[in-house]
């Protein structure tokens, strides 16, 4: 009888442990706490744990502890990681339709970006990701990307000639900077050491990145190019998603979208203070570059092979029509 009770206790322990593991959601981000991705992840964790009455627990893997963004996406595909908050750029090697979001000078402002991404055209992109093993939930934001470098002030496209600029692992982002005359260098995150050692001259990212990662210490010049509105796509493993009951799916979807909207609002509210801080830290900021010249130089990118897929080409045309 004693042996039976011991075995029964062990069985109950194993079942309880298994249940606890099954209720744990792994969420991968490549950035450190305080970053845009992490704000979404932390808000989602708060909401889902509260609304599930503790039945769901979120474990956030930050600071590239699961690898770079491409590697996190691969793990999400496999179902070994349930969720990710990932920059749109690296998705283009999984589904080329995502390139539409990163088309240069596409959105004039945040309102226009929200109108497209929260509407039917954004939903088309999220749905398309299912073909690559992802359940697209919603869009949070990285923000409008700006150029920084350690060599010289940049006001026009010709000033970029020869600058070695770090870009994401994205064929489109590489093409953008090649077209502008730079030497684009794909490189995973983080990149502080490479900038400090001048392995690369510069990079392009939203204002929060310069603040959180202290790029003002190693990058003297910034140009407010706002050349790409950079979205984060909040995605789930499609395999995991299909294993959930309808109530849990609704809970996850609603919590992630609420977290995304919270983060977008928070990010935008802080940009004015961030710009002031970067100036105080000594960055020389070109606030009025010749945007028309930049836009003109990349105007023909819509005709390159990266947009030749009929589905991608058609969606790009629809978005261009609604944003011009």
C-alpha positions in Angstrom: 0.0 0.0 0.0 2.8 2.4 0.9 4.5 1.7 -2.5 1.2 2.3 -4.2 0.8 5.7 -2.5 4.3 6.7 -3.4 3.7 5.8 -7.0 0.4 7.6 -7.0 2.1 10.7 -5.6 4.7 10.6 -8.2 2.1 10.2 -10.9 0.1 13.2 -9.6 3.4 15.2 -9.5 4.3 14.4 -13.1 0.8 15.2 -14.3 0.9 18.6 -12.5 4.3 19.3 -13.8 3.2 18.5 -17.4 0.2 20.7 -17.0 2.3 23.6 -15.8 4.6 23.2 -18.7 1.7 23.1 -21.2 0.4 26.3 -19.7 3.7 28.1 -20.3 3.9 30.3 -23.4 7.4 31.0 -24.7 7.7 34.5 -26.3 11.0 35.4 -28.1 12.4 38.9 -28.8 15.8 39.9 -29.9 16.1 43.2 -27.9 16.7 44.0 -24.2 14.2 45.2 -21.6 13.0 48.7 -22.3 13.0 48.2 -26.0 9.9 48.5 -28.2 9.5 44.7 -28.7 9.8 44.1 -25.0 7.2 46.6 -24.1 4.7 44.7 -26.2 5.9 41.4 -24.7 5.6 42.6 -21.1 2.2 44.1 -21.6 1.0 40.9 -23.2 2.3 38.9 -20.3 0.5 41.1 -17.8 -2.8 40.9 -19.7 -2.8 37.2 -20.5 -1.8 36.1 -17.0 -4.4 38.3 -15.4 -7.2 37.4 -17.8 -6.5 33.7 -17.7 -6.6 33.7 -13.9 -3.0 32.4 -13.8 -3.8 29.4 -16.0 -1.4 30.8 -18.7 2.1 31.9 -17.9 4.3 33.8 -20.3 8.1 33.4 -20.3 9.8 36.2 -22.2 13.2 35.3 -23.8 14.8 38.6 -24.5 18.2 40.0 -25.5 18.6 37.4 -28.4 18.7 34.5 -25.9 17.0 32.4 -28.5 19.1 33.7 -31.3 18.6 36.4 -33.9 15.2 37.3 -35.4 15.5 34.8 -38.3 16.4 32.0 -35.8 13.5 33.0 -33.6 11.1 32.8 -36.6 12.5 29.4 -37.4 11.7 28.2 -33.9 8.2 29.6 -34.1 7.7 27.7 -37.4 8.7 24.5 -35.7 6.5 25.2 -32.7 9.3 25.1 -30.1 8.6 28.8 -29.4 5.0 29.9 -29.3 5.1 33.6 -29.9 7.4 36.3 -31.2 7.5 40.1 -31.6 9.7 40.4 -34.7 10.8 43.3 -37.0 9.0 43.1 -40.4 12.3 43.0 -42.4 13.5 39.5 -41.6 10.1 38.1 -42.6 10.8 38.7 -46.3 12.8 35.5 -46.6 9.8 33.6 -45.3 7.0 35.4 -47.2 7.8 38.1 -49.7 4.5 39.8 -49.2 5.9 41.4 -46.1 8.2 43.6 -48.3 5.2 45.7 -49.0 5.3 47.1 -45.4 8.9 48.1 -45.7 8.6 49.9 -49.1 10.6 53.2 -48.8 8.7 56.4 -48.1 5.4 54.5 -48.1 3.6 56.0 -45.1 3.5 59.7 -44.5 2.7 59.5 -40.8 1.6 57.2 -38.0 -2.1 57.7 -38.8 -1.6 56.4 -42.4 0.4 53.4 -41.2 -2.4 52.5 -38.7 -5.1 52.9 -41.4 -3.4 50.4 -43.7 -2.0 47.9 -41.2 -5.1 47.8 -39.0 -7.3 47.5 -42.1 -8.0 44.9 -44.8 -4.6 45.2 -46.5 -2.8 44.6 -43.2 -5.1 41.6 -42.6 -4.1 40.2 -46.0 -0.4 40.3 -44.9 -1.2 38.6 -41.6 -3.3 35.9 -43.3 -0.6 35.2 -45.9 1.9 34.3 -43.2 0.0 31.2 -42.5 1.5 29.7 -45.6 4.9 29.9 -43.8 3.7 28.4 -40.5 2.9 31.6 -38.7 -0.3 33.0 -37.3 -0.2 36.7 -37.7 -1.9 38.4 -34.8 -1.4 42.1 -35.2 1.2 44.9 -35.8 3.0 46.7 -33.1 5.8 49.2 -34.1 9.4 49.8 -34.3 8.9 53.3 -35.8 10.2 55.4 -38.6 13.8 54.6 -39.4 16.5 57.2 -39.5 20.1 57.1 -40.7 23.0 57.6 -38.3 26.8 57.4 -39.0 30.1 58.3 -37.5 31.7 59.9 -40.6 29.9 62.9 -41.9 26.6 64.9 -42.0 24.1 63.6 -44.6 21.5 65.8 -46.2 21.1 64.4 -49.7 21.5 61.0 -51.3 25.0 61.8 -52.7 26.2 62.3 -49.1 25.6 58.6 -48.5 28.0 57.4 -51.2 30.3 54.7 -49.9 29.0 54.7 -46.3 29.1 51.1 -44.9 25.6 50.8 -43.4 24.3 47.9 -41.3 21.0 46.6 -42.5 18.7 43.8 -41.3 18.7 40.4 -43.0 16.3 41.7 -45.7 16.8 41.7 -49.4 14.6 44.8 -49.7 16.5 46.8 -47.1 19.8 45.8 -48.8 18.4 47.0 -52.2 17.2 50.3 -50.7 20.7 51.2 -49.5 22.4 50.0 -52.6 20.2 52.2 -54.6 21.0 55.2 -52.4 24.8 54.6 -53.0 25.7 53.0 -49.6 27.5 49.8 -49.0 24.8 47.9 -47.1 26.0 45.2 -44.7 23.5 42.7 -43.4 24.3 42.0 -39.7 22.3 40.5 -36.8 21.4 42.4 -33.7 23.0 43.8 -31.5 25.6 46.0 -33.3 27.0 48.4 -30.7 30.5 46.8 -30.8 30.7 46.8 -34.6 29.8 50.5 -34.6 32.2 51.3 -31.8 35.1 49.5 -33.6 34.0 51.1 -36.9 33.5 47.8 -38.6 30.5 49.6 -40.0 30.0 53.4 -40.4 26.4 53.6 -39.5 23.0 52.1 -39.2 19.3 53.0 -39.6 16.7 52.6 -36.8 14.0 54.5 -35.0 14.8 57.0 -32.2 14.1 54.6 -29.4 17.0 52.4 -30.5 19.5 55.2 -30.3 18.3 56.0 -26.8 18.0 52.5 -25.3 21.2 51.2 -26.9 23.1 54.5 -26.3 24.2 54.9 -29.9 24.7 58.6 -29.2 28.0 57.5 -27.6 29.4 56.1 -30.9 27.4 57.8 -33.7 27.9 61.5 -34.2 25.5 62.2 -37.1 21.8 61.5 -37.5 19.6 62.4 -40.5 15.8 62.3 -40.0 15.2 60.4 -43.3 12.1 58.5 -42.0 12.8 56.3 -45.1 10.9 53.3 -43.8 8.0 52.9 -41.3 9.2 49.8 -39.5 6.5 47.6 -38.1 6.8 44.7 -35.7 4.7 41.7 -36.5 3.4 39.9 -33.5 3.1 36.2 -34.5 2.3 32.8 -33.1 3.3 29.4 -34.2 0.6 28.1 -36.4 1.1 24.6 -35.1 0.6 25.8 -31.5 -2.3 28.1 -32.5 -4.2 25.1 -34.0 -3.8 23.2 -30.8 -5.6 25.8 -28.8 -9.3 25.9 -28.0 -11.4 28.8 -29.3 -11.6 30.6 -26.0 -7.8 30.5 -25.6 -7.3 31.8 -29.1 -9.6 34.7 -28.5 -7.8 35.5 -25.2 -4.3 35.4 -26.9 -5.5 37.5 -29.9 -7.2 40.2 -27.9 -4.4 40.5 -25.3 -1.7 40.7 -28.0 -3.6 43.4 -30.0 -4.3 45.4 -26.9 -0.6 45.2 -26.0 0.4 46.3 -29.5 -1.9 49.3 -29.4 -0.6 50.2 -26.0 3.0 50.0 -27.2 2.4 52.1 -30.4 0.9 54.9 -28.3 3.7 54.7 -25.8 6.4 54.8 -28.4 5.0 57.8 -30.2 4.4 59.8 -27.0 8.1 59.6 -26.2 9.7 60.5 -29.6 9.9 64.3 -29.0 11.8 63.8 -25.7 14.0 61.2 -27.3 15.1 63.6 -30.1 15.8 66.3 -27.5 17.9 63.8 -25.5 20.0 62.8 -28.5 20.8 66.4 -29.2 21.8 67.0 -25.6 24.1 64.0 -25.8 25.9 65.7 -28.7 24.4 64.1 -31.8 24.3 66.5 -34.8 20.9 66.1 -36.3 19.9 67.0 -39.8 16.2 67.6 -39.3 15.4 68.7 -42.8 17.2 66.5 -45.4 16.1 66.6 -49.1 13.5 64.0 -48.8 12.2 64.5 -52.3 15.7 63.7 -53.6 15.8 60.5 -51.5 12.3 59.5 -52.6 13.1 60.1 -56.3 16.2 57.9 -56.1 14.3 54.9 -54.8 11.1 55.5 -56.9 11.8 52.6 -59.2 12.2 49.9 -56.6 8.6 48.9 -57.1 9.7 47.5 -60.5 12.5 45.2 -59.2 12.4 41.4 -59.0 11.7 41.6 -55.3 8.1 42.7 -56.1 7.6 40.5 -59.2 5.4 37.9 -57.4 1.9 38.8 -58.6 0.4 38.6 -55.1 3.2 41.0 -53.8 3.0 43.3 -56.7 -0.8 43.6 -56.5 -0.8 44.4 -52.8 2.0 47.0 -53.2 -0.1 48.7 -55.9 -3.1 48.8 -53.6 -1.1 50.2 -50.7 0.5 52.8 -53.0 -2.9 53.9 -54.3 -4.1 54.4 -50.7 -1.1 56.3 -49.4 -0.3 58.6 -52.3 
